Amino acid sequence: MRLYHSATSPYVRKIEVLLAEAGKTDAVERIAAGGTPVDPGTQPLALNPLGKIPVLERPEGASLYDSRVITRYLDDHFKAGLYPAAPRLWDVLALEATADGILDAAILMVYESRVRPEDKRFDPWVEGQWAKIDRALDAIEARWMSHLHGSLDMGQIAVGCALGYLDFRHAARTWREGRPALAAWEQKFAARDSMARSAPPA
């Protein structure tokens, strides 16, 4: 299998953490790729027409894309057990979707400053993206802490990667303020070997 990736992509990081937790880090070949919505760069467009990474090229079928599709596939392929059976599965999927929504909004904020010309940027739109993140973080603090402290699953991994990305790209937003439980959990979770090894370059 071959994974088209970027070391700074939080979606790729989810996959790297899964592979590490499954003890299968060396089972997948990495191929660097990158681009933006206005310049596909080295994205593997023949494998993913949407021009996004991660993309997993597998020998037995069509390439897979979208991190949640890839993590479900790898979890099943390696029997990692990070997507438990229902009814807990629904909580895991909901938490993973919340974390990925945080990432979607955070990355759009980055694109606004890096890709859009300065005279066309719209600050209220940027703040609207952060408002989504803010609400999602509040919801995790209020509703999901008991789950985060449970047995390891992809919901936890997705949240850990999302919070790491906020530190990486939006540290000035100080997401920890007013969320002591989530901040304490993140500090401990970030120290896991799988998270430390997959952290984006400084």
Beta strands, then each sheet from edge to edge (+ up, - down):
strand 1: 2-5
strand 2: 29-32
strand 3: 55-57
strand 4: 64-65
sheet 1: 2+ 1+ 3- 4+
end
